[in-house]
């Protein structure tokens, strides 16, 4: 199944050792302990150990990760700024 960026988003974990994510728009940061990516559903943070990106296809929006996966979490989107000082203060 070939999905395009901005389309459907899917996360599949196999035995805490393999992760497949579709709907990936960009990889913001990665090392052996954390991978941060922008997806169609928001920013996704994967933590673990010995994490390696086995396949990355931004054209198809798919990412494969191997290693020990400890957590997969979405970050909340930052609030939109607007409305001057009070909007930022109470926004």
SEFIZA-3560 file (N, C-alpha, C; in Angstrom, 3 decimals):
REM SEFIZA-3560
<numar><xx>0.839</xx><yy>-1.161</yy><zz>0.000</zz><atom>N</atom></numar>
<numar><xx>0.000</xx><yy>0.000</yy><zz>0.000</zz><atom>CA</atom></numar>
<numar><xx>0.894</xx><yy>1.237</yy><zz>0.000</zz><atom>C</atom></numar>
<numar><xx>0.764</xx><yy>2.060</yy><zz>-0.973</zz><atom>N</atom></numar>
<numar><xx>1.586</xx><yy>3.255</yy><zz>-1.105</zz><atom>CA</atom></numar>
<numar><xx>0.751</xx><yy>4.481</yy><zz>-0.796</zz><atom>C</atom></numar>
<numar><xx>1.082</xx><yy>5.160</yy><zz>0.312</zz><atom>N</atom></numar>
<numar><xx>0.331</xx><yy>6.340</yy><zz>0.709</zz><atom>CA</atom></numar>
<numar><xx>1.176</xx><yy>7.573</yy><zz>0.469</zz><atom>C</atom></numar>
<numar><xx>0.534</xx><yy>8.660</yy><zz>0.161</zz><atom>N</atom></numar>
<numar><xx>1.264</xx><yy>9.894</yy><zz>-0.076</zz><atom>CA</atom></numar>
<numar><xx>1.324</xx><yy>10.721</yy><zz>1.190</zz><atom>C</atom></numar>
<numar><xx>2.252</xx><yy>11.643</yy><zz>1.228</zz><atom>N</atom></numar>
<numar><xx>2.372</xx><yy>12.515</yy><zz>2.389</zz><atom>CA</atom></numar>
<numar><xx>1.102</xx><yy>13.313</yy><zz>2.561</zz><atom>C</atom></numar>
<numar><xx>0.737</xx><yy>13.566</yy><zz>3.801</zz><atom>N</atom></numar>
<numar><xx>-0.467</xx><yy>14.306</yy><zz>4.079</zz><atom>CA</atom></numar>
<numar><xx>-1.711</xx><yy>13.444</yy><zz>4.015</zz><atom>C</atom></numar>
<numar><xx>-1.583</xx><yy>12.192</yy><zz>3.633</zz><atom>N</atom></numar>
<numar><xx>-2.724</xx><yy>11.295</yy><zz>3.543</zz><atom>CA</atom></numar>
<numar><xx>-2.936</xx><yy>10.572</yy><zz>4.850</zz><atom>C</atom></numar>
<numar><xx>-3.387</xx><yy>9.348</yy><zz>4.748</zz><atom>N</atom></numar>
<numar><xx>-3.668</xx><yy>8.541</yy><zz>5.933</zz><atom>CA</atom></numar>
<numar><xx>-2.395</xx><yy>8.318</yy><zz>6.746</zz><atom>C</atom></numar>
<numar><xx>-2.583</xx><yy>8.185</yy><zz>8.043</zz><atom>N</atom></numar>
<numar><xx>-1.465</xx><yy>7.993</yy><zz>8.964</zz><atom>CA</atom></numar>
<numar><xx>-1.676</xx><yy>6.678</yy><zz>9.693</zz><atom>C</atom></numar>
<numar><xx>-0.608</xx><yy>5.896</yy><zz>9.787</zz><atom>N</atom></numar>
<numar><xx>-0.697</xx><yy>4.599</yy><zz>10.449</zz><atom>CA</atom></numar>
<numar><xx>0.592</xx><yy>4.325</yy><zz>11.195</zz><atom>C</atom></numar>
<numar><xx>0.486</xx><yy>3.719</yy><zz>12.377</zz><atom>N</atom></numar>
<numar><xx>1.640</xx><yy>3.313</yy><zz>13.174</zz><atom>CA</atom></numar>
<numar><xx>1.486</xx><yy>1.831</yy><zz>13.468</zz><atom>C</atom></numar>
<numar><xx>2.525</xx><yy>1.065</yy><zz>13.169</zz><atom>N</atom></numar>
<numar><xx>2.488</xx><yy>-0.378</yy><zz>13.399</zz><atom>CA</atom></numar>
<numar><xx>3.769</xx><yy>-0.797</yy><zz>14.116</zz><atom>C</atom></numar>
<numar><xx>3.614</xx><yy>-1.459</yy><zz>15.269</zz><atom>N</atom></numar>
<numar><xx>4.756</xx><yy>-1.914</yy><zz>16.054</zz><atom>CA</atom></numar>
<numar><xx>4.734</xx><yy>-3.433</yy><zz>16.081</zz><atom>C</atom></numar>
<numar><xx>5.882</xx><yy>-4.032</yy><zz>15.795</zz><atom>N</atom></numar>
<numar><xx>6.005</xx><yy>-5.491</yy><zz>15.822</zz><atom>CA</atom></numar>
<numar><xx>7.023</xx><yy>-5.877</yy><zz>16.893</zz><atom>C</atom></numar>
<numar><xx>6.530</xx><yy>-6.399</yy><zz>18.003</zz><atom>N</atom></numar>
<numar><xx>7.385</xx><yy>-6.951</yy><zz>19.045</zz><atom>CA</atom></numar>
<numar><xx>8.377</xx><yy>-5.987</yy><zz>19.676</zz><atom>C</atom></numar>
<numar><xx>8.089</xx><yy>-4.711</yy><zz>19.724</zz><atom>N</atom></numar>
<numar><xx>8.971</xx><yy>-3.683</yy><zz>20.298</zz><atom>CA</atom></numar>
<numar><xx>10.319</xx><yy>-3.596</yy><zz>19.606</zz><atom>C</atom></numar>
<numar><xx>10.446</xx><yy>-4.236</yy><zz>18.455</zz><atom>N</atom></numar>
<numar><xx>11.715</xx><yy>-4.230</yy><zz>17.738</zz><atom>CA</atom></numar>
<numar><xx>11.618</xx><yy>-3.604</yy><zz>16.359</zz><atom>C</atom></numar>
<numar><xx>10.413</xx><yy>-3.445</yy><zz>15.855</zz><atom>N</atom></numar>
<numar><xx>10.213</xx><yy>-2.903</yy><zz>14.522</zz><atom>CA</atom></numar>
<numar><xx>9.016</xx><yy>-1.969</yy><zz>14.505</zz><atom>C</atom></numar>
<numar><xx>9.194</xx><yy>-0.804</yy><zz>13.897</zz><atom>N</atom></numar>
<numar><xx>8.133</xx><yy>0.192</yy><zz>13.825</zz><atom>CA</atom></numar>
<numar><xx>7.999</xx><yy>0.650</yy><zz>12.380</zz><atom>C</atom></numar>
<numar><xx>6.770</xx><yy>0.697</yy><zz>11.905</zz><atom>N</atom></numar>
<numar><xx>6.483</xx><yy>1.229</yy><zz>10.577</zz><atom>CA</atom></numar>
<numar><xx>5.479</xx><yy>2.362</yy><zz>10.743</zz><atom>C</atom></numar>
<numar><xx>5.802</xx><yy>3.511</yy><zz>10.174</zz><atom>N</atom></numar>
<numar><xx>4.928</xx><yy>4.678</yy><zz>10.262</zz><atom>CA</atom></numar>
<numar><xx>4.646</xx><yy>5.164</yy><zz>8.854</zz><atom>C</atom></numar>
<numar><xx>3.377</xx><yy>5.366</yy><zz>8.532</zz><atom>N</atom></numar>
<numar><xx>3.013</xx><yy>5.960</yy><zz>7.247</zz><atom>CA</atom></numar>
<numar><xx>2.431</xx><yy>7.345</yy><zz>7.510</zz><atom>C</atom></numar>
<numar><xx>2.401</xx><yy>8.182</yy><zz>6.503</zz><atom>N</atom></numar>
<numar><xx>1.936</xx><yy>9.551</yy><zz>6.657</zz><atom>CA</atom></numar>
<numar><xx>3.024</xx><yy>10.460</yy><zz>7.209</zz><atom>C</atom></numar>
<numar><xx>4.299</xx><yy>10.051</yy><zz>7.049</zz><atom>N</atom></numar>
<numar><xx>5.425</xx><yy>10.853</yy><zz>7.532</zz><atom>CA</atom></numar>
<numar><xx>5.691</xx><yy>11.985</yy><zz>6.550</zz><atom>C</atom></numar>
<numar><xx>5.798</xx><yy>13.198</yy><zz>7.080</zz><atom>N</atom></numar>
<numar><xx>6.060</xx><yy>14.366</yy><zz>6.247</zz><atom>CA</atom></numar>
<numar><xx>7.516</xx><yy>14.808</yy><zz>6.325</zz><atom>C</atom></numar>
<numar><xx>8.141</xx><yy>14.624</yy><zz>7.496</zz><atom>N</atom></numar>
<numar><xx>9.532</xx><yy>15.049</yy><zz>7.672</zz><atom>CA</atom></numar>
<numar><xx>10.098</xx><yy>14.395</yy><zz>8.922</zz><atom>C</atom></numar>
<numar><xx>11.405</xx><yy>14.127</yy><zz>8.923</zz><atom>N</atom></numar>
<numar><xx>12.091</xx><yy>13.672</yy><zz>10.127</zz><atom>CA</atom></numar>
<numar><xx>12.850</xx><yy>14.872</yy><zz>10.661</zz><atom>C</atom></numar>
<numar><xx>12.453</xx><yy>15.338</yy><zz>11.837</zz><atom>N</atom></numar>
<numar><xx>13.029</xx><yy>16.545</yy><zz>12.406</zz><atom>CA</atom></numar>
<numar><xx>14.349</xx><yy>16.283</yy><zz>13.116</zz><atom>C</atom></numar>
<numar><xx>14.451</xx><yy>15.126</yy><zz>13.790</zz><atom>N</atom></numar>
<numar><xx>15.660</xx><yy>14.828</yy><zz>14.559</zz><atom>CA</atom></numar>
<numar><xx>15.712</xx><yy>13.328</yy><zz>14.796</zz><atom>C</atom></numar>
<numar><xx>16.932</xx><yy>12.784</yy><zz>14.790</zz><atom>N</atom></numar>
<numar><xx>17.056</xx><yy>11.373</yy><zz>15.131</zz><atom>CA</atom></numar>
<numar><xx>18.464</xx><yy>11.061</yy><zz>15.620</zz><atom>C</atom></numar>
<numar><xx>18.538</xx><yy>10.102</yy><zz>16.536</zz><atom>N</atom></numar>
<numar><xx>19.784</xx><yy>9.494</yy><zz>16.972</zz><atom>CA</atom></numar>
<numar><xx>19.410</xx><yy>8.108</yy><zz>17.497</zz><atom>C</atom></numar>
<numar><xx>20.329</xx><yy>7.434</yy><zz>18.164</zz><atom>N</atom></numar>
<numar><xx>20.049</xx><yy>6.068</yy><zz>18.602</zz><atom>CA</atom></numar>
<numar><xx>19.028</xx><yy>5.988</yy><zz>19.733</zz><atom>C</atom></numar>
<numar><xx>18.701</xx><yy>7.129</yy><zz>20.366</zz><atom>N</atom></numar>
<numar><xx>17.778</xx><yy>7.111</yy><zz>21.489</zz><atom>CA</atom></numar>
<numar><xx>16.427</xx><yy>7.734</yy><zz>21.228</zz><atom>C</atom></numar>
<numar><xx>16.320</xx><yy>8.570</yy><zz>20.189</zz><atom>N</atom></numar>
<numar><xx>15.049</xx><yy>9.249</yy><zz>19.922</zz><atom>CA</atom></numar>
<numar><xx>14.923</xx><yy>9.594</yy><zz>18.436</zz><atom>C</atom></numar>
<numar><xx>13.700</xx><yy>9.490</yy><zz>17.932</zz><atom>N</atom></numar>
<numar><xx>13.379</xx><yy>9.917</yy><zz>16.574</zz><atom>CA</atom></numar>
<numar><xx>12.157</xx><yy>10.816</yy><zz>16.678</zz><atom>C</atom></numar>
<numar><xx>12.255</xx><yy>12.023</yy><zz>16.127</zz><atom>N</atom></numar>
<numar><xx>11.147</xx><yy>12.982</yy><zz>16.138</zz><atom>CA</atom></numar>
<numar><xx>10.757</xx><yy>13.232</yy><zz>14.689</zz><atom>C</atom></numar>
<numar><xx>9.478</xx><yy>13.019</yy><zz>14.387</zz><atom>N</atom></numar>
<numar><xx>9.024</xx><yy>13.182</yy><zz>13.002</zz><atom>CA</atom></numar>
<numar><xx>7.693</xx><yy>13.911</yy><zz>12.942</zz><atom>C</atom></numar>
<numar><xx>7.497</xx><yy>14.641</yy><zz>11.852</zz><atom>N</atom></numar>
<numar><xx>6.206</xx><yy>15.275</yy><zz>11.574</zz><atom>CA</atom></numar>
<numar><xx>5.387</xx><yy>14.299</yy><zz>10.753</zz><atom>C</atom></numar>
<numar><xx>4.149</xx><yy>14.072</yy><zz>11.181</zz><atom>N</atom></numar>
<numar><xx>3.271</xx><yy>13.170</yy><zz>10.450</zz><atom>CA</atom></numar>
<numar><xx>1.974</xx><yy>13.898</yy><zz>10.119</zz><atom>C</atom></numar>
<numar><xx>1.128</xx><yy>13.245</yy><zz>9.366</zz><atom>N</atom></numar>
<numar><xx>-0.169</xx><yy>13.800</yy><zz>9.017</zz><atom>CA</atom></numar>
<numar><xx>-1.041</xx><yy>13.997</yy><zz>10.250</zz><atom>C</atom></numar>
<numar><xx>-0.718</xx><yy>13.321</yy><zz>11.367</zz><atom>N</atom></numar>
<numar><xx>-1.510</xx><yy>13.426</yy><zz>12.596</zz><atom>CA</atom></numar>
<numar><xx>-0.824</xx><yy>14.248</yy><zz>13.675</zz><atom>C</atom></numar>
<numar><xx>0.325</xx><yy>14.859</yy><zz>13.363</zz><atom>N</atom></numar>
<numar><xx>1.053</xx><yy>15.657</yy><zz>14.340</zz><atom>CA</atom></numar>
<numar><xx>2.475</xx><yy>15.159</yy><zz>14.518</zz><atom>C</atom></numar>
<numar><xx>3.171</xx><yy>15.736</yy><zz>15.499</zz><atom>N</atom></numar>
<numar><xx>4.555</xx><yy>15.361</yy><zz>15.760</zz><atom>CA</atom></numar>
<numar><xx>4.591</xx><yy>14.063</yy><zz>16.563</zz><atom>C</atom></numar>
<numar><xx>5.344</xx><yy>13.094</yy><zz>16.066</zz><atom>N</atom></numar>
<numar><xx>5.453</xx><yy>11.784</yy><zz>16.701</zz><atom>CA</atom></numar>
<numar><xx>6.870</xx><yy>11.615</yy><zz>17.228</zz><atom>C</atom></numar>
<numar><xx>6.991</xx><yy>11.220</yy><zz>18.495</zz><atom>N</atom></numar>
<numar><xx>8.295</xx><yy>11.029</yy><zz>19.133</zz><atom>CA</atom></numar>
<numar><xx>8.428</xx><yy>9.558</yy><zz>19.505</zz><atom>C</atom></numar>
<numar><xx>9.495</xx><yy>8.934</yy><zz>19.018</zz><atom>N</atom></numar>
<numar><xx>9.786</xx><yy>7.533</yy><zz>19.320</zz><atom>CA</atom></numar>
<numar><xx>11.054</xx><yy>7.499</yy><zz>20.156</zz><atom>C</atom></numar>
<numar><xx>11.000</xx><yy>6.847</yy><zz>21.330</zz><atom>N</atom></numar>
<numar><xx>12.189</xx><yy>6.705</yy><zz>22.158</zz><atom>CA</atom></numar>
<numar><xx>12.523</xx><yy>5.238</yy><zz>22.317</zz><atom>C</atom></numar>
<numar><xx>13.807</xx><yy>4.979</yy><zz>22.584</zz><atom>N</atom></numar>
<numar><xx>14.255</xx><yy>3.609</yy><zz>22.760</zz><atom>CA</atom></numar>
<numar><xx>15.761</xx><yy>3.552</yy><zz>22.808</zz><atom>C</atom></numar>
<numar><xx>16.308</xx><yy>2.453</yy><zz>22.326</zz><atom>N</atom></numar>
<numar><xx>17.756</xx><yy>2.259</yy><zz>22.304</zz><atom>CA</atom></numar>
<numar><xx>18.143</xx><yy>1.586</yy><zz>21.002</zz><atom>C</atom></numar>
<numar><xx>19.314</xx><yy>1.935</yy><zz>20.511</zz><atom>N</atom></numar>
<numar><xx>19.838</xx><yy>1.374</yy><zz>19.263</zz><atom>CA</atom></numar>
<numar><xx>18.839</xx><yy>1.519</yy><zz>18.120</zz><atom>C</atom></numar>
<numar><xx>18.187</xx><yy>2.681</yy><zz>18.063</zz><atom>N</atom></numar>
<numar><xx>17.205</xx><yy>2.943</yy><zz>17.008</zz><atom>CA</atom></numar>
<numar><xx>17.918</xx><yy>3.266</yy><zz>15.705</zz><atom>C</atom></numar>
<numar><xx>17.480</xx><yy>2.630</yy><zz>14.652</zz><atom>N</atom></numar>
<numar><xx>18.047</xx><yy>2.851</yy><zz>13.320</zz><atom>CA</atom></numar>
<numar><xx>16.908</xx><yy>3.001</yy><zz>12.326</zz><atom>C</atom></numar>
<numar><xx>17.029</xx><yy>3.991</yy><zz>11.455</zz><atom>N</atom></numar>
<numar><xx>16.055</xx><yy>4.151</yy><zz>10.384</zz><atom>CA</atom></numar>
<numar><xx>16.477</xx><yy>3.228</yy><zz>9.255</zz><atom>C</atom></numar>
<numar><xx>15.664</xx><yy>2.194</yy><zz>9.037</zz><atom>N</atom></numar>
<numar><xx>15.976</xx><yy>1.206</yy><zz>8.005</zz><atom>CA</atom></numar>
<numar><xx>15.544</xx><yy>1.667</yy><zz>6.632</zz><atom>C</atom></numar>
<numar><xx>14.424</xx><yy>2.371</yy><zz>6.570</zz><atom>N</atom></numar>
<numar><xx>13.905</xx><yy>2.860</yy><zz>5.289</zz><atom>CA</atom></numar>
<numar><xx>13.183</xx><yy>4.163</yy><zz>5.538</zz><atom>C</atom></numar>
<numar><xx>13.452</xx><yy>5.133</yy><zz>4.700</zz><atom>N</atom></numar>
<numar><xx>12.754</xx><yy>6.414</yy><zz>4.770</zz><atom>CA</atom></numar>
<numar><xx>12.378</xx><yy>6.811</yy><zz>3.359</zz><atom>C</atom></numar>
<numar><xx>11.087</xx><yy>6.949</yy><zz>3.130</zz><atom>N</atom></numar>
<numar><xx>10.587</xx><yy>7.373</yy><zz>1.827</zz><atom>CA</atom></numar>
<numar><xx>9.620</xx><yy>8.529</yy><zz>2.041</zz><atom>C</atom></numar>
<numar><xx>10.135</xx><yy>9.757</yy><zz>1.929</zz><atom>N</atom></numar>
<numar><xx>9.258</xx><yy>10.911</yy><zz>2.106</zz><atom>CA</atom></numar>
<numar><xx>8.290</xx><yy>11.049</yy><zz>0.939</zz><atom>C</atom></numar>
<numar><xx>8.680</xx><yy>10.553</yy><zz>-0.238</zz><atom>N</atom></numar>
<numar><xx>7.759</xx><yy>10.576</yy><zz>-1.371</zz><atom>CA</atom></numar>
<numar><xx>6.537</xx><yy>9.722</yy><zz>-1.065</zz><atom>C</atom></numar>
<numar><xx>6.760</xx><yy>8.555</yy><zz>-0.476</zz><atom>N</atom></numar>
<numar><xx>5.661</xx><yy>7.664</yy><zz>-0.108</zz><atom>CA</atom></numar>
<numar><xx>5.168</xx><yy>7.900</yy><zz>1.303</zz><atom>C</atom></numar>
<numar><xx>5.897</xx><yy>8.719</yy><zz>2.082</zz><atom>N</atom></numar>
<numar><xx>5.482</xx><yy>9.024</yy><zz>3.441</zz><atom>CA</atom></numar>
<numar><xx>5.645</xx><yy>7.877</yy><zz>4.405</zz><atom>C</atom></numar>
<numar><xx>6.649</xx><yy>7.017</yy><zz>4.174</zz><atom>N</atom></numar>
<numar><xx>6.804</xx><yy>5.829</yy><zz>5.016</zz><atom>CA</atom></numar>
<numar><xx>8.174</xx><yy>5.780</yy><zz>5.668</zz><atom>C</atom></numar>
<numar><xx>8.197</xx><yy>5.328</yy><zz>6.927</zz><atom>N</atom></numar>
<numar><xx>9.429</xx><yy>5.230</yy><zz>7.700</zz><atom>CA</atom></numar>
<numar><xx>9.448</xx><yy>3.887</yy><zz>8.413</zz><atom>C</atom></numar>
<numar><xx>10.595</xx><yy>3.207</yy><zz>8.365</zz><atom>N</atom></numar>
<numar><xx>10.787</xx><yy>1.948</yy><zz>9.082</zz><atom>CA</atom></numar>
<numar><xx>11.903</xx><yy>2.145</yy><zz>10.095</zz><atom>C</atom></numar>
<numar><xx>11.667</xx><yy>1.714</yy><zz>11.334</zz><atom>N</atom></numar>
<numar><xx>12.642</xx><yy>1.845</yy><zz>12.406</zz><atom>CA</atom></numar>
<numar><xx>12.895</xx><yy>0.471</yy><zz>13.010</zz><atom>C</atom></numar>
<numar><xx>14.179</xx><yy>0.164</yy><zz>13.251</zz><atom>N</atom></numar>
<numar><xx>14.575</xx><yy>-1.059</yy><zz>13.946</zz><atom>CA</atom></numar>
<numar><xx>15.283</xx><yy>-0.662</yy><zz>15.225</zz><atom>C</atom></numar>
<numar><xx>15.182</xx><yy>-1.484</yy><zz>16.270</zz><atom>N</atom></numar>
<numar><xx>15.832</xx><yy>-1.231</yy><zz>17.545</zz><atom>CA</atom></numar>
<numar><xx>14.884</xx><yy>-1.575</yy><zz>18.679</zz><atom>C</atom></numar>
<numar><xx>15.246</xx><yy>-1.186</yy><zz>19.907</zz><atom>N</atom></numar>
<numar><xx>14.355</xx><yy>-1.424</yy><zz>21.050</zz><atom>CA</atom></numar>
<numar><xx>13.464</xx><yy>-0.197</yy><zz>21.220</zz><atom>C</atom></numar>
<numar><xx>12.178</xx><yy>-0.385</yy><zz>21.019</zz><atom>N</atom></numar>
<numar><xx>11.224</xx><yy>0.716</yy><zz>21.092</zz><atom>CA</atom></numar>
<numar><xx>10.632</xx><yy>0.753</yy><zz>22.495</zz><atom>C</atom></numar>
<numar><xx>10.867</xx><yy>1.878</yy><zz>23.203</zz><atom>N</atom></numar>
<numar><xx>10.349</xx><yy>2.037</yy><zz>24.557</zz><atom>CA</atom></numar>
<numar><xx>9.041</xx><yy>2.808</yy><zz>24.588</zz><atom>C</atom></numar>
<numar><xx>8.908</xx><yy>3.829</yy><zz>23.746</zz><atom>N</atom></numar>
<numar><xx>7.658</xx><yy>4.590</yy><zz>23.730</zz><atom>CA</atom></numar>
<numar><xx>7.431</xx><yy>5.242</yy><zz>22.375</zz><atom>C</atom></numar>
<numar><xx>6.155</xx><yy>5.448</yy><zz>22.082</zz><atom>N</atom></numar>
<numar><xx>5.718</xx><yy>6.159</yy><zz>20.891</zz><atom>CA</atom></numar>
<numar><xx>4.644</xx><yy>7.130</yy><zz>21.373</zz><atom>C</atom></numar>
<numar><xx>4.895</xx><yy>8.428</yy><zz>21.212</zz><atom>N</atom></numar>
<numar><xx>3.964</xx><yy>9.421</yy><zz>21.740</zz><atom>CA</atom></numar>
<numar><xx>3.830</xx><yy>10.598</yy><zz>20.785</zz><atom>C</atom></numar>
<numar><xx>2.638</xx><yy>11.174</yy><zz>20.778</zz><atom>N</atom></numar>
<numar><xx>2.386</xx><yy>12.381</yy><zz>19.995</zz><atom>CA</atom></numar>
<numar><xx>2.564</xx><yy>13.591</yy><zz>20.899</zz><atom>C</atom></numar>
<numar><xx>3.226</xx><yy>14.620</yy><zz>20.375</zz><atom>N</atom></numar>
<numar><xx>3.324</xx><yy>15.883</yy><zz>21.096</zz><atom>CA</atom></numar>
<numar><xx>2.104</xx><yy>16.711</yy><zz>20.756</zz><atom>C</atom></numar>
<numar><xx>1.617</xx><yy>17.458</yy><zz>21.736</zz><atom>N</atom></numar>
<numar><xx>0.508</xx><yy>18.368</yy><zz>21.471</zz><atom>CA</atom></numar>
<numar><xx>0.999</xx><yy>19.478</yy><zz>20.568</zz><atom>C</atom></numar>
<numar><xx>0.145</xx><yy>19.904</yy><zz>19.676</zz><atom>N</atom></numar>
<numar><xx>0.500</xx><yy>21.008</yy><zz>18.783</zz><atom>CA</atom></numar>
<numar><xx>0.624</xx><yy>22.282</yy><zz>19.604</zz><atom>C</atom></numar>
<numar><xx>1.621</xx><yy>23.113</yy><zz>19.308</zz><atom>N</atom></numar>
<numar><xx>1.728</xx><yy>24.373</yy><zz>20.049</zz><atom>CA</atom></numar>
<numar><xx>0.521</xx><yy>25.252</yy><zz>19.768</zz><atom>C</atom></numar>
<numar><xx>0.056</xx><yy>25.987</yy><zz>20.767</zz><atom>N</atom></numar>
<numar><xx>-1.109</xx><yy>26.841</yy><zz>20.538</zz><atom>CA</atom></numar>
<numar><xx>-0.793</xx><yy>27.916</yy><zz>19.513</zz><atom>C</atom></numar>
<numar><xx>-1.795</xx><yy>28.265</yy><zz>18.719</zz><atom>N</atom></numar>
<numar><xx>-1.603</xx><yy>29.311</yy><zz>17.713</zz><atom>CA</atom></numar>
<numar><xx>-1.499</xx><yy>30.648</yy><zz>18.404</zz><atom>C</atom></numar>
<numar><xx>-0.556</xx><yy>31.457</yy><zz>17.947</zz><atom>N</atom></numar>
<numar><xx>-0.383</xx><yy>32.780</yy><zz>18.530</zz><atom>CA</atom></numar>
<numar><xx>-1.305</xx><yy>33.758</yy><zz>17.835</zz><atom>C</atom></numar>
<numar><xx>-1.776</xx><yy>34.698</yy><zz>18.595</zz><atom>N</atom></numar>
<numar><xx>-2.619</xx><yy>35.713</yy><zz>17.995</zz><atom>CA</atom></numar>
<numar><xx>-3.307</xx><yy>36.529</yy><zz>19.063</zz><atom>C</atom></numar>
<numar><xx>-3.867</xx><yy>37.624</yy><zz>18.665</zz><atom>N</atom></numar>
<numar><xx>-4.644</xx><yy>38.431</yy><zz>19.566</zz><atom>CA</atom></numar>
<numar><xx>-3.843</xx><yy>39.314</yy><zz>20.499</zz><atom>C</atom></numar>
<numar><xx>-2.572</xx><yy>39.558</yy><zz>20.198</zz><atom>N</atom></numar>
<numar><xx>-1.777</xx><yy>40.459</yy><zz>21.026</zz><atom>CA</atom></numar>
<numar><xx>-1.390</xx><yy>39.843</yy><zz>22.357</zz><atom>C</atom></numar>
<numar><xx>-1.046</xx><yy>40.708</yy><zz>23.300</zz><atom>N</atom></numar>
<numar><xx>-0.542</xx><yy>40.286</yy><zz>24.598</zz><atom>CA</atom></numar>
<numar><xx>-1.533</xx><yy>39.430</yy><zz>25.385</zz><atom>C</atom></numar>
<numar><xx>-2.787</xx><yy>39.853</yy><zz>25.470</zz><atom>N</atom></numar>
<numar><xx>-3.776</xx><yy>39.087</yy><zz>26.243</zz><atom>CA</atom></numar>
<numar><xx>-4.065</xx><yy>37.734</yy><zz>25.618</zz><atom>C</atom></numar>
<numar><xx>-4.069</xx><yy>37.673</yy><zz>24.300</zz><atom>N</atom></numar>
<numar><xx>-4.274</xx><yy>36.395</yy><zz>23.624</zz><atom>CA</atom></numar>
<numar><xx>-3.159</xx><yy>35.415</yy><zz>23.932</zz><atom>C</atom></numar>
<numar><xx>-1.921</xx><yy>35.926</yy><zz>23.976</zz><atom>N</atom></numar>
<numar><xx>-0.789</xx><yy>35.054</yy><zz>24.305</zz><atom>CA</atom></numar>
<numar><xx>-0.789</xx><yy>34.701</yy><zz>25.788</zz><atom>C</atom></numar>
<numar><xx>-1.206</xx><yy>35.617</yy><zz>26.634</zz><atom>N</atom></numar>
<numar><xx>-1.223</xx><yy>35.391</yy><zz>28.065</zz><atom>CA</atom></numar>
<numar><xx>-2.267</xx><yy>34.362</yy><zz>28.468</zz><atom>C</atom></numar>
<numar><xx>-3.465</xx><yy>34.464</yy><zz>27.902</zz><atom>N</atom></numar>
<numar><xx>-4.561</xx><yy>33.572</yy><zz>28.279</zz><atom>CA</atom></numar>
<numar><xx>-4.846</xx><yy>32.506</yy><zz>27.227</zz><atom>C</atom></numar>
<numar><xx>-4.102</xx><yy>32.497</yy><zz>26.110</zz><atom>N</atom></numar>
<numar><xx>-4.353</xx><yy>31.584</yy><zz>25.009</zz><atom>CA</atom></numar>
<numar><xx>-3.952</xx><yy>30.241</yy><zz>25.288</zz><atom>C</atom></numar>
//
